[in-house]
Amino acid sequence: MSSQIVPFGKYQGKKFVEVPISYLRWFRDQDWAEKWKDLYDYTEDVLRAETERKLKAFQNAGIWMMSPAHQKLLWSLWRNACDAQMWRSPACTLEEVEQHRKRVTLEVFGSPRSWKSINQKEEFDKLKSRLELLAGKVQGGIEDGHREYGDQRRLLWKFHEVQYKCVALYMPSPDKYLDRLLKERFKVVRDWTCIEDLDARPTIRTRKDGTAYEASDLLLFIETLDARINVMRNAAGDTIHEMKIKAGAPCVCVECKKSNTGDPF
């Protein structure tokens, strides 16, 4: 496919493989791009491979870049926002559309940013909620400027998809164990409050040595449960990988990375 010829535009007559990746990104975001199926499919493959390569490099460095799925969602929301705000042709030129995108990015982050440098956690949440707001989505309006919504989604996903399964592996009655932990750690009464009700809004707290730190009730519960699970795992003689495989929970070790789905949006 890479040897096929571009049938139009600035690089007409060039082989697909000779077209700069910046042009492929521009092409991918046009409304009519899918009409040119061969070039569109080639572009998707190239951009996905580039993103995955950078994602792997950044993850190895401890930096969480957006995955292809995150990027695809943001660009889809951007198109919806442009439609809702009438930022499309013939009302706006391509240059004006790009200026709108840069302005929105500046408003969200406080400084110019490339979308390729946005991480897949709190920065993704910020931009996603703003684009949903511009696209007229109610949830985006609620979440805009509130990082706790994204934190809550990720932490509850970890609890339900990983931690609960691991507790159930080692404890015959996981619900009773979790009820007891909630009551001991947070003075929670199960009849009227559950894990989903723990506050995800970070607050300033003080350690025993007098230093301050920021954490939410939900984050503290998740961290406490992580520590308890590690005690159970060590007592059973399991590695983290063995525990998660036995529990049927997703694992992010080197062996499992290829099949791991990662955190949710």
MIDOSE-1310 file (N, C-alpha, C; in nm, 2 decimals, decimal comma, always signed):
residues 265
mssq	+0,08/-0,12/+0,00/+0,00/+0,00/+0,00/+0,09/+0,13/+0,00; +0,20/+0,12/+0,07/+0,29/+0,24/+0,08/+0,34/+0,29/-0,06; +0,33/+0,20/-0,16/+0,39/+0,24/-0,29/+0,28/+0,30/-0,38; +0,15/+0,31/-0,33/+0,05/+0,37/-0,41/+0,07/+0,52/-0,42
ivpf	+0,00/+0,58/-0,51/+0,02/+0,72/-0,55/-0,09/+0,81/-0,49; -0,05/+0,92/-0,43/-0,15/+1,02/-0,38/-0,22/+1,09/-0,50; -0,36/+1,08/-0,50/-0,43/+1,13/-0,62/-0,47/+1,27/-0,62; -0,43/+1,35/-0,52/-0,48/+1,49/-0,51/-0,38/+1,57/-0,43
gkyq	-0,41/+1,71/-0,43/-0,35/+1,80/-0,33/-0,20/+1,82/-0,35; -0,14/+1,87/-0,25/+0,00/+1,92/-0,24/+0,10/+1,81/-0,28; +0,07/+1,69/-0,25/+0,16/+1,58/-0,28/+0,11/+1,48/-0,39; +0,03/+1,54/-0,47/-0,03/+1,46/-0,58/+0,09/+1,40/-0,67
gkkf	+0,08/+1,27/-0,70/+0,18/+1,20/-0,77/+0,29/+1,14/-0,69; +0,29/+1,17/-0,56/+0,39/+1,11/-0,47/+0,34/+0,98/-0,42; +0,44/+0,89/-0,38/+0,40/+0,77/-0,32/+0,36/+0,80/-0,18; +0,26/+0,71/-0,13/+0,22/+0,73/+0,01/+0,33/+0,75/+0,11
vevp	+0,43/+0,66/+0,09/+0,55/+0,66/+0,19/+0,63/+0,78/+0,18; +0,62/+0,86/+0,08/+0,69/+0,99/+0,06/+0,62/+1,11/+0,12; +0,50/+1,09/+0,17/+0,42/+1,20/+0,22/+0,46/+1,23/+0,37; +0,49/+1,35/+0,41/+0,53/+1,38/+0,55/+0,42/+1,34/+0,65
isyl	+0,45/+1,30/+0,77/+0,35/+1,26/+0,86/+0,26/+1,38/+0,90; +0,32/+1,50/+0,90/+0,23/+1,62/+0,93/+0,12/+1,64/+0,83; +0,14/+1,60/+0,71/+0,03/+1,61/+0,61/-0,07/+1,50/+0,63; -0,02/+1,38/+0,67/-0,11/+1,27/+0,70/-0,20/+1,31/+0,82
rwfr	-0,15/+1,37/+0,92/-0,23/+1,41/+1,03/-0,34/+1,51/+0,98; -0,30/+1,61/+0,90/-0,40/+1,70/+0,85/-0,50/+1,63/+0,77; -0,46/+1,54/+0,68/-0,56/+1,47/+0,60/-0,65/+1,39/+0,68; -0,61/+1,32/+0,78/-0,69/+1,23/+0,87/-0,81/+1,31/+0,93
dqdw	-0,78/+1,44/+0,96/-0,89/+1,52/+1,03/-0,99/+1,59/+0,94; -0,98/+1,57/+0,81/-1,07/+1,63/+0,72/-1,20/+1,55/+0,71; -1,31/+1,61/+0,69/-1,44/+1,55/+0,68/-1,45/+1,45/+0,57; -1,38/+1,47/+0,46/-1,39/+1,39/+0,34/-1,28/+1,29/+0,33
aekw	-1,20/+1,27/+0,44/-1,08/+1,19/+0,43/-1,12/+1,04/+0,40; -1,23/+0,99/+0,46/-1,26/+0,85/+0,44/-1,31/+0,82/+0,30; -1,33/+0,92/+0,22/-1,37/+0,89/+0,08/-1,25/+0,83/+0,00; -1,13/+0,86/+0,05/-1,00/+0,81/-0,02/-0,96/+0,70/+0,07
kdly	-1,02/+0,58/+0,06/-1,01/+0,47/+0,15/-0,86/+0,42/+0,17; -0,79/+0,40/+0,06/-0,66/+0,35/+0,06/-0,56/+0,44/+0,14; -0,57/+0,57/+0,11/-0,49/+0,67/+0,18/-0,53/+0,68/+0,32; -0,66/+0,68/+0,35/-0,71/+0,69/+0,49/-0,66/+0,57/+0,57
dyte	-0,67/+0,45/+0,52/-0,62/+0,33/+0,59/-0,47/+0,34/+0,62; -0,40/+0,38/+0,51/-0,25/+0,39/+0,53/-0,22/+0,49/+0,64; -0,29/+0,61/+0,64/-0,27/+0,71/+0,73/-0,29/+0,66/+0,88; -0,41/+0,59/+0,89/-0,44/+0,54/+1,03/-0,33/+0,45/+1,07
dvlr	-0,28/+0,36/+0,99/-0,18/+0,26/+1,03/-0,05/+0,34/+1,07; -0,01/+0,44/+0,99/+0,11/+0,51/+1,02/+0,11/+0,59/+1,15; -0,01/+0,66/+1,17/-0,02/+0,74/+1,29/-0,03/+0,65/+1,41; -0,10/+0,54/+1,40/-0,12/+0,45/+1,51/+0,02/+0,39/+1,55
aete	+0,10/+0,35/+1,45/+0,23/+0,30/+1,48/+0,32/+0,40/+1,54; +0,31/+0,53/+1,49/+0,40/+0,63/+1,55/+0,36/+0,66/+1,70; +0,23/+0,66/+1,73/+0,18/+0,69/+1,86/+0,22/+0,57/+1,95; +0,21/+0,45/+1,91/+0,24/+0,34/+1,99/+0,39/+0,33/+2,02
rklk	+0,47/+0,37/+1,92/+0,62/+0,38/+1,94/+0,65/+0,48/+2,05; +0,59/+0,60/+2,04/+0,62/+0,71/+2,14/+0,56/+0,67/+2,27; +0,44/+0,61/+2,27/+0,38/+0,57/+2,40/+0,47/+0,47/+2,48; +0,53/+0,38/+2,40/+0,62/+0,28/+2,47/+0,74/+0,35/+2,52
afqn	+0,80/+0,44/+2,44/+0,92/+0,51/+2,49/+0,89/+0,60/+2,61; +0,77/+0,66/+2,61/+0,74/+0,75/+2,73/+0,70/+0,66/+2,85; +0,63/+0,55/+2,83/+0,60/+0,47/+2,94/+0,73/+0,41/+3,01; +0,82/+0,37/+2,92/+0,95/+0,32/+2,97/+1,02/+0,43/+3,06
agiw	+0,99/+0,56/+3,02/+1,05/+0,67/+3,10/+0,96/+0,71/+3,21; +0,85/+0,64/+3,23/+0,76/+0,68/+3,34/+0,66/+0,79/+3,31; +0,65/+0,82/+3,18/+0,55/+0,92/+3,14/+0,44/+0,86/+3,07; +0,31/+0,89/+3,11/+0,20/+0,83/+3,05/+0,14/+0,91/+2,94
mmsp	+0,18/+0,89/+2,81/+0,13/+0,95/+2,70/-0,01/+0,89/+2,66; -0,09/+0,97/+2,58/-0,22/+0,92/+2,54/-0,20/+0,80/+2,45; -0,29/+0,70/+2,45/-0,29/+0,59/+2,36/-0,36/+0,63/+2,23; -0,36/+0,55/+2,13/-0,43/+0,58/+2,00/-0,58/+0,60/+2,03
ahqk	-0,63/+0,52/+2,12/-0,78/+0,53/+2,16/-0,81/+0,67/+2,22; -0,72/+0,72/+2,31/-0,74/+0,85/+2,37/-0,73/+0,96/+2,26; -0,64/+0,95/+2,17/-0,62/+1,05/+2,07/-0,74/+1,05/+1,98; -0,79/+0,93/+1,94/-0,90/+0,92/+1,85/-1,03/+0,99/+1,91
llws	-1,05/+0,96/+2,04/-1,16/+1,02/+2,11/-1,15/+1,17/+2,11; -1,03/+1,23/+2,14/-1,02/+1,37/+2,15/-1,05/+1,44/+2,01; -0,99/+1,38/+1,91/-1,02/+1,44/+1,78/-1,16/+1,43/+1,73; -1,23/+1,32/+1,78/-1,37/+1,31/+1,75/-1,45/+1,41/+1,82
lwrn	-1,41/+1,44/+1,95/-1,48/+1,54/+2,03/-1,45/+1,68/+1,97; -1,33/+1,70/+1,92/-1,30/+1,83/+1,86/-1,38/+1,85/+1,74; -1,41/+1,75/+1,66/-1,49/+1,77/+1,54/-1,64/+1,81/+1,58; -1,68/+1,74/+1,69/-1,82/+1,77/+1,74/-1,82/+1,91/+1,80
acda	-1,72/+1,95/+1,86/-1,71/+2,09/+1,92/-1,71/+2,19/+1,80; -1,64/+2,16/+1,70/-1,64/+2,26/+1,58/-1,78/+2,27/+1,52; -1,85/+2,16/+1,51/-1,98/+2,16/+1,46/-2,07/+2,24/+1,54; -2,07/+2,22/+1,68/-2,15/+2,29/+1,77/-2,12/+2,44/+1,77
qmwr	-2,00/+2,48/+1,76/-1,95/+2,62/+1,77/-1,95/+2,69/+1,63; -1,99/+2,61/+1,52/-1,98/+2,67/+1,39/-1,84/+2,71/+1,35; -1,75/+2,62/+1,38/-1,61/+2,65/+1,34/-1,56/+2,57/+1,22; -1,65/+2,54/+1,13/-1,62/+2,47/+1,01/-1,65/+2,55/+0,89
spac	-1,59/+2,50/+0,78/-1,62/+2,56/+0,65/-1,77/+2,55/+0,62; -1,83/+2,66/+0,56/-1,77/+2,78/+0,50/-1,76/+2,89/+0,60; -1,80/+2,87/+0,73/-1,79/+2,98/+0,83/-1,65/+3,01/+0,87; -1,56/+2,91/+0,87/-1,42/+2,93/+0,90/-1,33/+2,87/+0,80
tlee	-1,21/+2,93/+0,79/-1,11/+2,87/+0,71/-1,03/+2,76/+0,79; -0,95/+2,68/+0,73/-0,87/+2,58/+0,80/-0,78/+2,65/+0,90; -0,72/+2,76/+0,86/-0,63/+2,84/+0,95/-0,71/+2,89/+1,07; -0,83/+2,93/+1,05/-0,91/+2,98/+1,17/-0,95/+2,87/+1,26
veqh	-0,98/+2,75/+1,20/-1,02/+2,64/+1,29/-0,90/+2,60/+1,37; -0,78/+2,60/+1,32/-0,66/+2,57/+1,39/-0,63/+2,68/+1,50; -0,66/+2,80/+1,48/-0,65/+2,90/+1,58/-0,74/+2,88/+1,69; -0,87/+2,84/+1,66/-0,96/+2,81/+1,76/-0,91/+2,69/+1,85
rkrv	-0,85/+2,59/+1,79/-0,80/+2,47/+1,86/-0,69/+2,52/+1,96; -0,60/+2,60/+1,91/-0,49/+2,65/+1,99/-0,54/+2,74/+2,11; -0,64/+2,82/+2,08/-0,70/+2,90/+2,18/-0,76/+2,82/+2,29; -0,84/+2,71/+2,26/-0,90/+2,62/+2,35/-0,79/+2,55/+2,44
tlev	-0,69/+2,51/+2,37/-0,58/+2,44/+2,44/-0,51/+2,54/+2,54; -0,49/+2,66/+2,50/-0,43/+2,76/+2,59/-0,52/+2,79/+2,71; -0,65/+2,79/+2,69/-0,74/+2,82/+2,80/-0,74/+2,70/+2,90; -0,73/+2,58/+2,85/-0,73/+2,46/+2,93/-0,61/+2,45/+3,02
fgsp	-0,49/+2,47/+2,95/-0,36/+2,44/+3,02/-0,28/+2,56/+3,06; -0,33/+2,68/+3,02/-0,26/+2,80/+3,06/-0,13/+2,83/+2,98; -0,10/+2,75/+2,88/+0,02/+2,77/+2,80/+0,00/+2,69/+2,67; +0,07/+2,73/+2,56/+0,06/+2,65/+2,44/+0,10/+2,51/+2,46
rswk	+0,03/+2,41/+2,41/+0,06/+2,27/+2,42/+0,03/+2,19/+2,29; +0,12/+2,10/+2,26/+0,09/+2,01/+2,15/+0,00/+1,90/+2,21; -0,10/+1,86/+2,14/-0,19/+1,75/+2,19/-0,11/+1,62/+2,20; -0,01/+1,61/+2,13/+0,07/+1,48/+2,14/+0,15/+1,47/+2,27
sinq	+0,16/+1,58/+2,34/+0,24/+1,58/+2,47/+0,15/+1,56/+2,59; +0,02/+1,55/+2,57/-0,08/+1,55/+2,68/-0,08/+1,40/+2,74; -0,07/+1,39/+2,87/-0,08/+1,26/+2,93/-0,22/+1,21/+2,93; -0,23/+1,08/+2,96/-0,36/+1,01/+2,94/-0,44/+1,01/+3,08
keef	-0,40/+1,10/+3,17/-0,47/+1,10/+3,30/-0,53/+1,24/+3,32; -0,48/+1,32/+3,41/-0,55/+1,44/+3,44/-0,55/+1,54/+3,33; -0,45/+1,54/+3,25/-0,45/+1,64/+3,13/-0,55/+1,59/+3,03; -0,56/+1,47/+3,00/-0,66/+1,42/+2,91/-0,80/+1,45/+2,96
dklk	-0,82/+1,43/+3,09/-0,95/+1,47/+3,15/-0,99/+1,61/+3,13; -0,89/+1,70/+3,15/-0,91/+1,85/+3,14/-0,96/+1,88/+3,00; -0,89/+1,83/+2,90/-0,92/+1,87/+2,76/-1,05/+1,80/+2,72; -1,07/+1,68/+2,76/-1,19/+1,60/+2,72/-1,31/+1,67/+2,77
srle	-1,31/+1,71/+2,90/-1,43/+1,78/+2,95/-1,46/+1,91/+2,89; -1,35/+1,99/+2,85/-1,37/+2,12/+2,78/-1,43/+2,10/+2,64; -1,38/+2,00/+2,57/-1,43/+1,97/+2,44/-1,58/+1,92/+2,44; -1,61/+1,84/+2,54/-1,75/+1,80/+2,56/-1,84/+1,92/+2,59
llag	-1,79/+2,01/+2,67/-1,86/+2,13/+2,70/-1,89/+2,21/+2,57; -1,79/+2,23/+2,49/-1,80/+2,31/+2,37/-1,89/+2,23/+2,27; -1,90/+2,10/+2,28/-1,98/+2,02/+2,19/-2,13/+2,02/+2,24; -2,15/+2,08/+2,36/-2,29/+2,08/+2,41/-2,33/+1,96/+2,49
kvqg	-2,23/+1,89/+2,54/-2,26/+1,77/+2,62/-2,27/+1,81/+2,77; -2,38/+1,77/+2,84/-2,40/+1,82/+2,97/-2,29/+1,77/+3,07; -2,25/+1,64/+3,05/-2,15/+1,59/+3,14/-2,02/+1,67/+3,13; -1,98/+1,71/+3,01/-1,86/+1,79/+2,99/-1,87/+1,92/+3,07
gied	-1,99/+1,98/+3,07/-2,01/+2,10/+3,15/-1,99/+2,08/+3,30; -2,04/+1,97/+3,34/-2,03/+1,93/+3,49/-1,88/+1,91/+3,53; -1,81/+1,84/+3,44/-1,67/+1,80/+3,47/-1,56/+1,90/+3,44; -1,60/+2,00/+3,36/-1,50/+2,10/+3,32/-1,44/+2,17/+3,44
ghre	-1,30/+2,16/+3,45/-1,23/+2,22/+3,56/-1,23/+2,14/+3,69; -1,29/+2,02/+3,69/-1,30/+1,93/+3,81/-1,23/+1,80/+3,79; -1,10/+1,79/+3,83/-1,02/+1,67/+3,80/-1,07/+1,55/+3,88; -1,15/+1,57/+3,98/-1,19/+1,46/+4,07/-1,28/+1,36/+3,99
ygdq	-1,35/+1,40/+3,88/-1,43/+1,31/+3,81/-1,35/+1,20/+3,74; -1,24/+1,25/+3,67/-1,15/+1,15/+3,61/-1,08/+1,06/+3,71; -1,04/+1,12/+3,82/-0,97/+1,04/+3,92/-1,06/+0,93/+3,97; -1,19/+0,97/+4,00/-1,29/+0,88/+4,05/-1,31/+0,76/+3,95
rrll	-1,32/+0,79/+3,82/-1,34/+0,68/+3,72/-1,22/+0,59/+3,73; -1,10/+0,64/+3,73/-0,98/+0,55/+3,73/-0,97/+0,47/+3,86; -0,99/+0,53/+3,97/-0,98/+0,46/+4,10/-1,09/+0,36/+4,12; -1,21/+0,39/+4,08/-1,32/+0,29/+4,09/-1,30/+0,17/+4,00
wkfh	-1,24/+0,20/+3,88/-1,21/+0,10/+3,78/-1,11/+0,00/+3,84; -1,01/+0,06/+3,91/-0,90/-0,02/+3,97/-0,96/-0,11/+4,08; -1,05/-0,05/+4,16/-1,11/-0,12/+4,27/-1,19/-0,24/+4,21; -1,28/-0,22/+4,12/-1,37/-0,32/+4,07/-1,30/-0,42/+3,98
evqy	-1,21/-0,38/+3,90/-1,15/-0,47/+3,80/-1,02/-0,54/+3,85; -0,96/-0,48/+3,96/-0,83/-0,54/+4,01/-0,84/-0,57/+4,15; -0,86/-0,47/+4,24/-0,85/-0,50/+4,38/-0,96/-0,59/+4,43; -1,08/-0,58/+4,40/-1,19/-0,66/+4,45/-1,16/-0,81/+4,41
kcva	-1,11/-0,83/+4,29/-1,09/-0,97/+4,24/-0,97/-1,03/+4,32; -0,87/-0,94/+4,35/-0,75/-0,99/+4,43/-0,79/-1,02/+4,58; -0,88/-0,94/+4,64/-0,93/-0,97/+4,77/-1,00/-1,10/+4,77; -1,09/-1,12/+4,67/-1,17/-1,24/+4,66/-1,09/-1,36/+4,65
lymp	-0,97/-1,35/+4,59/-0,88/-1,46/+4,57/-0,83/-1,51/+4,71; -0,81/-1,42/+4,80/-0,75/-1,46/+4,93/-0,85/-1,46/+5,05; -0,96/-1,39/+5,04/-1,06/-1,39/+5,14/-1,18/-1,46/+5,10; -1,23/-1,55/+5,19/-1,36/-1,62/+5,15/-1,48/-1,53/+5,14
spdk	-1,48/-1,42/+5,22/-1,59/-1,33/+5,22/-1,54/-1,19/+5,20; -1,51/-1,15/+5,07/-1,45/-1,02/+5,04/-1,54/-0,90/+5,08; -1,67/-0,92/+5,06/-1,76/-0,80/+5,10/-1,75/-0,77/+5,25; -1,75/-0,88/+5,33/-1,74/-0,85/+5,47/-1,61/-0,79/+5,51
yldr	-1,50/-0,84/+5,44/-1,37/-0,78/+5,47/-1,36/-0,63/+5,43; -1,42/-0,60/+5,32/-1,42/-0,46/+5,27/-1,51/-0,37/+5,36; -1,62/-0,42/+5,41/-1,71/-0,35/+5,50/-1,63/-0,31/+5,63; -1,55/-0,41/+5,68/-1,48/-0,39/+5,80/-1,37/-0,29/+5,78
llke	-1,30/-0,30/+5,66/-1,20/-0,20/+5,63/-1,25/-0,06/+5,62; -1,37/-0,04/+5,56/-1,43/+0,09/+5,54/-1,46/+0,15/+5,68; -1,52/+0,06/+5,77/-1,56/+0,11/+5,90/-1,43/+0,14/+5,99; -1,33/+0,06/+5,97/-1,21/+0,09/+6,05/-1,13/+0,21/+6,00
rfkv	-1,12/+0,23/+5,87/-1,04/+0,33/+5,81/-1,12/+0,46/+5,80; -1,24/+0,46/+5,77/-1,32/+0,58/+5,73/-1,45/+0,60/+5,82; -1,47/+0,51/+5,91/-1,59/+0,52/+6,00/-1,72/+0,51/+5,91; -1,71/+0,43/+5,81/-1,83/+0,43/+5,71/-1,93/+0,32/+5,76
vrdw	-2,05/+0,36/+5,75/-2,16/+0,26/+5,78/-2,22/+0,21/+5,65; -2,21/+0,08/+5,63/-2,24/+0,02/+5,50/-2,39/+0,05/+5,46; -2,48/+0,06/+5,56/-2,62/+0,08/+5,52/-2,65/+0,20/+5,44; -2,56/+0,30/+5,46/-2,59/+0,43/+5,39/-2,47/+0,48/+5,30
tcie	-2,36/+0,42/+5,32/-2,24/+0,46/+5,23/-2,17/+0,34/+5,18; -2,12/+0,35/+5,06/-2,03/+0,25/+5,01/-1,91/+0,31/+4,94; -1,83/+0,23/+4,88/-1,70/+0,28/+4,83/-1,72/+0,39/+4,73; -1,83/+0,37/+4,64/-1,86/+0,47/+4,54/-1,89/+0,61/+4,60
dlda	-1,92/+0,61/+4,73/-1,96/+0,74/+4,79/-1,84/+0,81/+4,85; -1,73/+0,75/+4,86/-1,61/+0,81/+4,92/-1,57/+0,93/+4,83; -1,54/+1,04/+4,89/-1,51/+1,17/+4,82/-1,38/+1,15/+4,74; -1,39/+1,19/+4,61/-1,27/+1,18/+4,52/-1,20/+1,32/+4,51
rpti	-1,26/+1,42/+4,58/-1,20/+1,55/+4,57/-1,07/+1,56/+4,66; -0,96/+1,60/+4,61/-0,84/+1,60/+4,70/-0,84/+1,71/+4,80; -0,79/+1,68/+4,92/-0,78/+1,79/+5,02/-0,64/+1,78/+5,08; -0,60/+1,89/+5,14/-0,47/+1,90/+5,20/-0,48/+1,83/+5,34
rtrk	-0,38/+1,74/+5,36/-0,37/+1,66/+5,48/-0,23/+1,68/+5,54; -0,22/+1,64/+5,66/-0,09/+1,65/+5,73/-0,04/+1,52/+5,78; +0,09/+1,49/+5,75/+0,15/+1,36/+5,79/+0,19/+1,38/+5,94; +0,23/+1,27/+6,00/+0,27/+1,27/+6,14/+0,40/+1,36/+6,16
dgta	+0,48/+1,37/+6,06/+0,60/+1,45/+6,07/+0,57/+1,60/+6,05; +0,45/+1,63/+6,02/+0,41/+1,77/+6,00/+0,40/+1,82/+5,86; +0,45/+1,74/+5,76/+0,45/+1,78/+5,62/+0,31/+1,76/+5,56; +0,28/+1,85/+5,46/+0,15/+1,84/+5,40/+0,15/+1,76/+5,27
yeas	+0,04/+1,70/+5,24/+0,02/+1,63/+5,12/-0,13/+1,64/+5,07; -0,15/+1,61/+4,95/-0,28/+1,62/+4,89/-0,34/+1,48/+4,86; -0,46/+1,45/+4,90/-0,52/+1,32/+4,87/-0,67/+1,32/+4,90; -0,74/+1,24/+4,83/-0,88/+1,23/+4,86/-0,91/+1,11/+4,94
dlll	-1,03/+1,10/+5,00/-1,07/+0,98/+5,08/-1,07/+0,85/+4,99; -1,11/+0,87/+4,87/-1,11/+0,75/+4,78/-0,97/+0,70/+4,75; -0,88/+0,80/+4,72/-0,74/+0,76/+4,70/-0,68/+0,69/+4,82; -0,70/+0,74/+4,94/-0,65/+0,68/+5,06/-0,70/+0,54/+5,08
fiet	-0,83/+0,52/+5,05/-0,89/+0,39/+5,06/-0,82/+0,29/+4,96; -0,80/+0,33/+4,84/-0,74/+0,25/+4,74/-0,59/+0,22/+4,78; -0,52/+0,31/+4,83/-0,38/+0,29/+4,87/-0,38/+0,20/+4,99; -0,47/+0,21/+5,08/-0,48/+0,13/+5,20/-0,51/-0,02/+5,16
ldar	-0,60/-0,03/+5,06/-0,64/-0,17/+5,02/-0,52/-0,23/+4,94; -0,44/-0,15/+4,86/-0,32/-0,20/+4,80/-0,23/-0,26/+4,90; -0,21/-0,19/+5,01/-0,11/-0,24/+5,11/-0,16/-0,37/+5,17; -0,29/-0,38/+5,20/-0,35/-0,50/+5,26/-0,34/-0,62/+5,16
invm	-0,36/-0,59/+5,03/-0,36/-0,70/+4,93/-0,21/-0,75/+4,92; -0,12/-0,66/+4,93/+0,03/-0,70/+4,92/+0,06/-0,79/+5,04; +0,01/-0,76/+5,16/+0,03/-0,85/+5,28/-0,03/-0,99/+5,25; -0,15/-0,99/+5,19/-0,21/-1,12/+5,16/-0,13/-1,20/+5,06
rnaa	-0,08/-1,13/+4,96/-0,01/-1,19/+4,84/+0,12/-1,25/+4,89; +0,19/-1,17/+4,98/+0,32/-1,22/+5,03/+0,30/-1,34/+5,12; +0,19/-1,34/+5,20/+0,16/-1,46/+5,28/+0,14/-1,58/+5,20; +0,08/-1,56/+5,08/+0,05/-1,67/+4,99/+0,16/-1,72/+4,91
gdti	+0,27/-1,63/+4,90/+0,39/-1,66/+4,82/+0,37/-1,64/+4,68; +0,28/-1,55/+4,64/+0,25/-1,52/+4,50/+0,33/-1,40/+4,45; +0,37/-1,39/+4,33/+0,42/-1,27/+4,27/+0,30/-1,19/+4,23; +0,32/-1,06/+4,19/+0,20/-0,98/+4,15/+0,14/-1,03/+4,03
hemk	+0,22/-1,08/+3,93/+0,17/-1,14/+3,81/+0,09/-1,27/+3,84; +0,14/-1,35/+3,93/+0,07/-1,48/+3,96/-0,07/-1,44/+4,03; -0,07/-1,34/+4,12/-0,19/-1,31/+4,19/-0,30/-1,26/+4,09; -0,26/-1,17/+4,00/-0,36/-1,11/+3,90/-0,41/-1,22/+3,81
ikag	-0,32/-1,31/+3,76/-0,36/-1,41/+3,67/-0,46/-1,51/+3,74; -0,43/-1,55/+3,86/-0,52/-1,63/+3,94/-0,66/-1,56/+3,97; -0,65/-1,43/+3,99/-0,77/-1,36/+4,02/-0,85/-1,32/+3,90; -0,79/-1,33/+3,78/-0,86/-1,29/+3,66/-0,87/-1,14/+3,64
apcv	-0,76/-1,07/+3,70/-0,75/-0,93/+3,69/-0,65/-0,89/+3,58; -0,67/-0,77/+3,52/-0,57/-0,73/+3,42/-0,44/-0,70/+3,48; -0,33/-0,74/+3,41/-0,20/-0,73/+3,46/-0,11/-0,64/+3,37; -0,03/-0,56/+3,42/+0,05/-0,47/+3,34/+0,20/-0,50/+3,34
cvec	+0,23/-0,62/+3,38/+0,37/-0,66/+3,38/+0,42/-0,68/+3,23; +0,55/-0,70/+3,21/+0,61/-0,71/+3,08/+0,54/-0,82/+3,00; +0,52/-0,93/+3,07/+0,46/-1,05/+3,00/+0,32/-1,02/+2,95; +0,25/-0,94/+3,01/+0,10/-0,92/+2,98/+0,07/-0,79/+2,91
kksn	+0,18/-0,70/+2,88/+0,15/-0,57/+2,83/+0,08/-0,58/+2,69; +0,11/-0,68/+2,61/+0,05/-0,68/+2,48/-0,10/-0,70/+2,48; -0,15/-0,77/+2,58/-0,29/-0,80/+2,59/-0,36/-0,71/+2,69; -0,29/-0,63/+2,76/-0,35/-0,54/+2,86/-0,42/-0,42/+2,80
tgdp	-0,54/-0,39/+2,85/-0,63/-0,28/+2,80/-0,60/-0,15/+2,86; -0,53/-0,16/+2,98/-0,49/-0,03/+3,05/-0,61/+0,04/+3,12; -0,59/+0,16/+3,16/-0,69/+0,23/+3,24/-0,80/+0,28/+3,14; -0,92/+0,30/+3,20/-1,03/+0,35/+3,12/-1,02/+0,50/+3,11
f	-1,10/+0,57/+3,02/-1,10/+0,72/+3,01/-1,16/+0,78/+3,13
